[in-house]
Amino acid sequence: MKKRKLFFSYKIFLGLIVSMLLAGGLLLLFRIDKIEVVGPRTDLKGIAYLNKKFIFLVNIDKAKDYIMSNNPDIKNVDIVKVYPRTLRLRIEKSNILAGIKSVDGIIYISEESRVASKVFNQKNNAAQLQYPLIKSSHQYFLNQFSIGSEVELEEIKYTLFFLKQVEQELTYKVESVDIVNENMIVLHTDGLDLVFTVDRDKLMQFEELKFIIRKLGPRIDGIKKIDVRFEKPLLTYI
């Protein structure tokens, strides 16, 4: 009787060991060993932490936030679990719209108003000309802005909106921007200055500008400044 009990206990113990080994083997089968990156750049920072994790335990939203916070030049990342052991990341790169002149350097900012990079005391004019340079009457310092963070300053958000719309929809090349104050944002294009404010709806201002330019047609060559800060836009002739 004792032998039967011992034999039965041994079988249970052996069964548990085999079950644990099988479970461990199955877990290893779902351990991530490949991360595929599809898109304009593949040298992403921060993706190593996903390697060797169990694929079914990966939280997609948290992984996305982590990757984007470590790669501020990315506009979006889609993460797909490809079972049993692969993650596929599809990258959409953000566009840098401008550089903000600070006291101690330049802050490069994307169209989503996120800080893409910072350069300390950049004096290379050729590099600066890759993007319009925003100069402000306010003094900015590099340590005010963290890479990957969103710039919450209203005058910067308005400036980026106007800059994007003027370049993409009107196809005007903006050479530089002066933020004189919140009531005067000046976009300098080739031979034409465009003046905006944060005190009026930004979309309304742009629609008025677009209407004026289309109505003027070829006569736009005789204009050196369009000011849409007021209900009645002001035109300055050459």
LUMDREN-598968 format. One record per residue (C-alpha): residue number from 1; chain; x, y, z. Coordinates in pm, whole numbers, plus 50000, padded with zeros to 5 digits. Layout:
+-----+-------+-------+-------+-------+
!  nr ! kette !    px !    py !    pz !
+-----+-------+-------+-------+-------+
! NUM !     A !     X !     Y !     Z !
...
+-----+-------+-------+-------+-------+
END
This chain:
+-----+-------+-------+-------+-------+
!  nr ! kette !    px !    py !    pz !
+-----+-------+-------+-------+-------+
!   1 !     A ! 50000 ! 50000 ! 50000 !
!   2 !     A ! 50282 ! 50237 ! 50092 !
!   3 !     A ! 50460 ! 50152 ! 49766 !
!   4 !     A ! 50147 ! 50240 ! 49570 !
!   5 !     A ! 50118 ! 50574 ! 49749 !
!   6 !     A ! 50484 ! 50650 ! 49688 !
!   7 !     A ! 50451 ! 50552 ! 49324 !
!   8 !     A ! 50138 ! 50768 ! 49289 !
!   9 !     A ! 50312 ! 51064 ! 49456 !
!  10 !     A ! 50611 ! 51015 ! 49229 !
!  11 !     A ! 50385 ! 51022 ! 48922 !
!  12 !     A ! 50222 ! 51345 ! 49041 !
!  13 !     A ! 50561 ! 51502 ! 49109 !
!  14 !     A ! 50691 ! 51390 ! 48770 !
!  15 !     A ! 50376 ! 51522 ! 48603 !
!  16 !     A ! 50424 ! 51860 ! 48769 !
!  17 !     A ! 50786 ! 51876 ! 48653 !
!  18 !     A ! 50689 ! 51788 ! 48296 !
!  19 !     A ! 50404 ! 52043 ! 48303 !
!  20 !     A ! 50639 ! 52315 ! 48427 !
!  21 !     A ! 50893 ! 52234 ! 48158 !
!  22 !     A ! 50624 ! 52241 ! 47890 !
!  23 !     A ! 50484 ! 52569 ! 48024 !
!  24 !     A ! 50834 ! 52719 ! 48030 !
!  25 !     A ! 50893 ! 52604 ! 47675 !
!  26 !     A ! 50565 ! 52757 ! 47562 !
!  27 !     A ! 50653 ! 53085 ! 47734 !
!  28 !     A ! 50990 ! 53094 ! 47559 !
!  29 !     A ! 50808 ! 53039 ! 47231 !
!  30 !     A ! 50632 ! 53376 ! 47285 !
!  31 !     A ! 50939 ! 53570 ! 47394 !
!  32 !     A ! 51016 ! 53855 ! 47151 !
!  33 !     A ! 51336 ! 53796 ! 46958 !
!  34 !     A ! 51273 ! 54013 ! 46651 !
!  35 !     A ! 51168 ! 54378 ! 46611 !
!  36 !     A ! 51099 ! 54491 ! 46255 !
!  37 !     A ! 51104 ! 54866 ! 46186 !
!  38 !     A ! 50941 ! 54992 ! 45867 !
!  39 !     A ! 50966 ! 55355 ! 45764 !
!  40 !     A ! 51201 ! 55644 ! 45689 !
!  41 !     A ! 51434 ! 55560 ! 45977 !
!  42 !     A ! 51521 ! 55236 ! 46152 !
!  43 !     A ! 51773 ! 55349 ! 46415 !
!  44 !     A ! 51511 ! 55405 ! 46683 !
!  45 !     A ! 51615 ! 55477 ! 47039 !
!  46 !     A ! 51450 ! 55288 ! 47323 !
!  47 !     A ! 51328 ! 54978 ! 47138 !
!  48 !     A ! 51580 ! 54748 ! 47306 !
!  49 !     A ! 51365 ! 54735 ! 47619 !
!  50 !     A ! 51098 ! 54546 ! 47420 !
!  51 !     A ! 51336 ! 54269 ! 47326 !
!  52 !     A ! 51297 ! 53940 ! 47519 !
!  53 !     A ! 50964 ! 54048 ! 47668 !
!  54 !     A ! 50671 ! 53810 ! 47640 !
!  55 !     A ! 50474 ! 53933 ! 47341 !
!  56 !     A ! 50132 ! 53890 ! 47504 !
!  57 !     A ! 50240 ! 54111 ! 47798 !
!  58 !     A ! 50346 ! 54409 ! 47583 !
!  59 !     A ! 50111 ! 54706 ! 47627 !
!  60 !     A ! 50091 ! 54867 ! 47282 !
!  61 !     A ! 49990 ! 55214 ! 47405 !
!  62 !     A ! 50267 ! 55231 ! 47666 !
!  63 !     A ! 50526 ! 55102 ! 47418 !
!  64 !     A ! 50416 ! 55364 ! 47164 !
!  65 !     A ! 50442 ! 55648 ! 47419 !
!  66 !     A ! 50786 ! 55527 ! 47528 !
!  67 !     A ! 50923 ! 55506 ! 47174 !
!  68 !     A ! 50785 ! 55846 ! 47073 !
!  69 !     A ! 50923 ! 56013 ! 47386 !
!  70 !     A ! 51268 ! 55875 ! 47300 !
!  71 !     A ! 51242 ! 55973 ! 46932 !
!  72 !     A ! 51104 ! 56328 ! 46911 !
!  73 !     A ! 51138 ! 56343 ! 46532 !
!  74 !     A ! 50868 ! 56075 ! 46494 !
!  75 !     A ! 50513 ! 56182 ! 46420 !
!  76 !     A ! 50353 ! 55843 ! 46481 !
!  77 !     A ! 50438 ! 55476 ! 46533 !
!  78 !     A ! 50204 ! 55182 ! 46477 !
!  79 !     A ! 50298 ! 54865 ! 46665 !
!  80 !     A ! 50168 ! 54526 ! 46550 !
!  81 !     A ! 50221 ! 54196 ! 46731 !
!  82 !     A ! 50317 ! 53923 ! 46485 !
!  83 !     A ! 50291 ! 53601 ! 46681 !
!  84 !     A ! 50473 ! 53416 ! 46812 !
!  85 !     A ! 50786 ! 53634 ! 46863 !
!  86 !     A ! 50792 ! 53944 ! 46640 !
!  87 !     A ! 50695 ! 54309 ! 46683 !
!  88 !     A ! 50648 ! 54519 ! 46370 !
!  89 !     A ! 50686 ! 54897 ! 46404 !
!  90 !     A ! 50568 ! 55125 ! 46123 !
!  91 !     A ! 50720 ! 55472 ! 46156 !
!  92 !     A ! 50588 ! 55805 ! 46030 !
!  93 !     A ! 50854 ! 56073 ! 46052 !
!  94 !     A ! 50768 ! 56424 ! 46158 !
!  95 !     A ! 50867 ! 56732 ! 45960 !
!  96 !     A ! 51076 ! 57004 ! 46119 !
!  97 !     A ! 50911 ! 57336 ! 46039 !
!  98 !     A ! 51146 ! 57591 ! 46187 !
!  99 !     A ! 51423 ! 57679 ! 46426 !
! 100 !     A ! 51359 ! 57905 ! 46724 !
! 101 !     A ! 51645 ! 58140 ! 46804 !
! 102 !     A ! 51736 ! 58127 ! 47171 !
! 103 !     A ! 51997 ! 58320 ! 47367 !
! 104 !     A ! 52231 ! 58020 ! 47369 !
! 105 !     A ! 52142 ! 57832 ! 47051 !
! 106 !     A ! 51860 ! 57709 ! 46827 !
! 107 !     A ! 51560 ! 57490 ! 46910 !
! 108 !     A ! 51434 ! 57291 ! 46611 !
! 109 !     A ! 51061 ! 57232 ! 46626 !
! 110 !     A ! 50826 ! 57000 ! 46436 !
! 111 !     A ! 50487 ! 57072 ! 46282 !
! 112 !     A ! 50327 ! 56911 ! 46589 !
! 113 !     A ! 50496 ! 57179 ! 46802 !
! 114 !     A ! 50737 ! 56924 ! 46955 !
! 115 !     A ! 51104 ! 56994 ! 47018 !
! 116 !     A ! 51296 ! 56776 ! 46771 !
! 117 !     A ! 51649 ! 56883 ! 46865 !
! 118 !     A ! 51854 ! 57158 ! 47024 !
! 119 !     A ! 52184 ! 57300 ! 46904 !
! 120 !     A ! 52405 ! 57499 ! 47137 !
! 121 !     A ! 52542 ! 57827 ! 46996 !
! 122 !     A ! 52495 ! 57733 ! 46631 !
! 123 !     A ! 52668 ! 57984 ! 46405 !
! 124 !     A ! 52650 ! 57794 ! 46078 !
! 125 !     A ! 52425 ! 58013 ! 45863 !
! 126 !     A ! 52397 ! 57749 ! 45591 !
! 127 !     A ! 52252 ! 57502 ! 45841 !
! 128 !     A ! 52013 ! 57764 ! 45975 !
! 129 !     A ! 51877 ! 57831 ! 45627 !
! 130 !     A ! 51745 ! 57474 ! 45599 !
! 131 !     A ! 51444 ! 57596 ! 45798 !
! 132 !     A ! 51293 ! 57939 ! 45864 !
! 133 !     A ! 51442 ! 58097 ! 46175 !
! 134 !     A ! 51196 ! 58234 ! 46430 !
! 135 !     A ! 51320 ! 58534 ! 46626 !
! 136 !     A ! 51122 ! 58666 ! 46920 !
! 137 !     A ! 51132 ! 58972 ! 47141 !
! 138 !     A ! 51107 ! 58724 ! 47430 !
! 139 !     A ! 51430 ! 58566 ! 47545 !
! 140 !     A ! 51432 ! 58187 ! 47522 !
! 141 !     A ! 51697 ! 57953 ! 47663 !
! 142 !     A ! 51771 ! 57595 ! 47557 !
! 143 !     A ! 51710 ! 57458 ! 47907 !
! 144 !     A ! 51348 ! 57582 ! 47890 !
! 145 !     A ! 51271 ! 57314 ! 47632 !
! 146 !     A ! 51309 ! 56937 ! 47666 !
! 147 !     A ! 51362 ! 56726 ! 47354 !
! 148 !     A ! 51035 ! 56553 ! 47269 !
! 149 !     A ! 50821 ! 56792 ! 47474 !
! 150 !     A ! 50545 ! 57003 ! 47325 !
! 151 !     A ! 50596 ! 57379 ! 47315 !
! 152 !     A ! 50291 ! 57532 ! 47483 !
! 153 !     A ! 50369 ! 57899 ! 47408 !
! 154 !     A ! 50070 ! 58041 ! 47223 !
! 155 !     A ! 50272 ! 58271 ! 46999 !
! 156 !     A ! 50483 ! 57973 ! 46885 !
! 157 !     A ! 50178 ! 57756 ! 46816 !
! 158 !     A ! 50019 ! 58035 ! 46609 !
! 159 !     A ! 50346 ! 58095 ! 46425 !
! 160 !     A ! 50380 ! 57727 ! 46334 !
! 161 !     A ! 50021 ! 57717 ! 46209 !
! 162 !     A ! 50069 ! 58020 ! 45982 !
! 163 !     A ! 50409 ! 57897 ! 45867 !
! 164 !     A ! 50273 ! 57556 ! 45768 !
! 165 !     A ! 49967 ! 57696 ! 45589 !
! 166 !     A ! 50159 ! 57965 ! 45401 !
! 167 !     A ! 50424 ! 57721 ! 45279 !
! 168 !     A ! 50203 ! 57422 ! 45204 !
! 169 !     A ! 49879 ! 57576 ! 45083 !
! 170 !     A ! 49996 ! 57905 ! 44934 !
! 171 !     A ! 50336 ! 57756 ! 44835 !
! 172 !     A ! 50520 ! 58067 ! 44955 !
! 173 !     A ! 50871 ! 58007 ! 45085 !
! 174 !     A ! 50902 ! 58163 ! 45431 !
! 175 !     A ! 51256 ! 58287 ! 45487 !
! 176 !     A ! 51226 ! 58399 ! 45849 !
! 177 !     A ! 50977 ! 58499 ! 46118 !
! 178 !     A ! 50978 ! 58787 ! 46365 !
! 179 !     A ! 50755 ! 58765 ! 46673 !
! 180 !     A ! 50754 ! 59131 ! 46769 !
! 181 !     A ! 50494 ! 59060 ! 47038 !
! 182 !     A ! 50178 ! 58849 ! 47071 !
! 183 !     A ! 49993 ! 59104 ! 46861 !
! 184 !     A ! 50245 ! 59103 ! 46576 !
! 185 !     A ! 50384 ! 58792 ! 46409 !
! 186 !     A ! 50558 ! 58871 ! 46080 !
! 187 !     A ! 50637 ! 58603 ! 45822 !
! 188 !     A ! 50897 ! 58721 ! 45572 !
! 189 !     A ! 50867 ! 58568 ! 45226 !
! 190 !     A ! 51048 ! 58671 ! 44909 !
! 191 !     A ! 50935 ! 59032 ! 44868 !
! 192 !     A ! 50616 ! 59000 ! 45075 !
! 193 !     A ! 50560 ! 59029 ! 45451 !
! 194 !     A ! 50255 ! 58866 ! 45612 !
! 195 !     A ! 50141 ! 58996 ! 45950 !
! 196 !     A ! 49926 ! 58799 ! 46198 !
! 197 !     A ! 49818 ! 58810 ! 46563 !
! 198 !     A ! 49722 ! 58566 ! 46839 !
! 199 !     A ! 49428 ! 58791 ! 46931 !
! 200 !     A ! 49212 ! 58671 ! 46640 !
! 201 !     A ! 49110 ! 58326 ! 46524 !
! 202 !     A ! 49406 ! 58187 ! 46330 !
! 203 !     A ! 49199 ! 58006 ! 46069 !
! 204 !     A ! 48996 ! 58320 ! 45999 !
! 205 !     A ! 49315 ! 58520 ! 45951 !
! 206 !     A ! 49455 ! 58266 ! 45707 !
! 207 !     A ! 49130 ! 58243 ! 45509 !
! 208 !     A ! 49127 ! 58623 ! 45475 !
! 209 !     A ! 49488 ! 58618 ! 45357 !
! 210 !     A ! 49413 ! 58345 ! 45105 !
! 211 !     A ! 49112 ! 58537 ! 44971 !
! 212 !     A ! 49315 ! 58859 ! 44931 !
! 213 !     A ! 49601 ! 58687 ! 44749 !
! 214 !     A ! 49366 ! 58507 ! 44510 !
! 215 !     A ! 49166 ! 58822 ! 44445 !
! 216 !     A ! 49478 ! 59026 ! 44371 !
! 217 !     A ! 49616 ! 58770 ! 44128 !
! 218 !     A ! 49915 ! 58912 ! 43934 !
! 219 !     A ! 49873 ! 59245 ! 44113 !
! 220 !     A ! 50022 ! 59082 ! 44425 !
! 221 !     A ! 50363 ! 59181 ! 44284 !
! 222 !     A ! 50280 ! 59542 ! 44373 !
! 223 !     A ! 50221 ! 59460 ! 44741 !
! 224 !     A ! 50496 ! 59444 ! 45001 !
! 225 !     A ! 50288 ! 59371 ! 45314 !
! 226 !     A ! 49950 ! 59216 ! 45398 !
! 227 !     A ! 49828 ! 59265 ! 45754 !
! 228 !     A ! 49530 ! 59051 ! 45863 !
! 229 !     A ! 49536 ! 59135 ! 46234 !
! 230 !     A ! 49225 ! 59350 ! 46204 !
! 231 !     A ! 48871 ! 59301 ! 46075 !
! 232 !     A ! 48967 ! 59509 ! 45773 !
! 233 !     A ! 49302 ! 59379 ! 45642 !
! 234 !     A ! 49568 ! 59636 ! 45560 !
! 235 !     A ! 49772 ! 59630 ! 45239 !
! 236 !     A ! 50098 ! 59818 ! 45197 !
! 237 !     A ! 50201 ! 59891 ! 44840 !
! 238 !     A ! 50553 ! 59905 ! 44705 !
+-----+-------+-------+-------+-------+
END
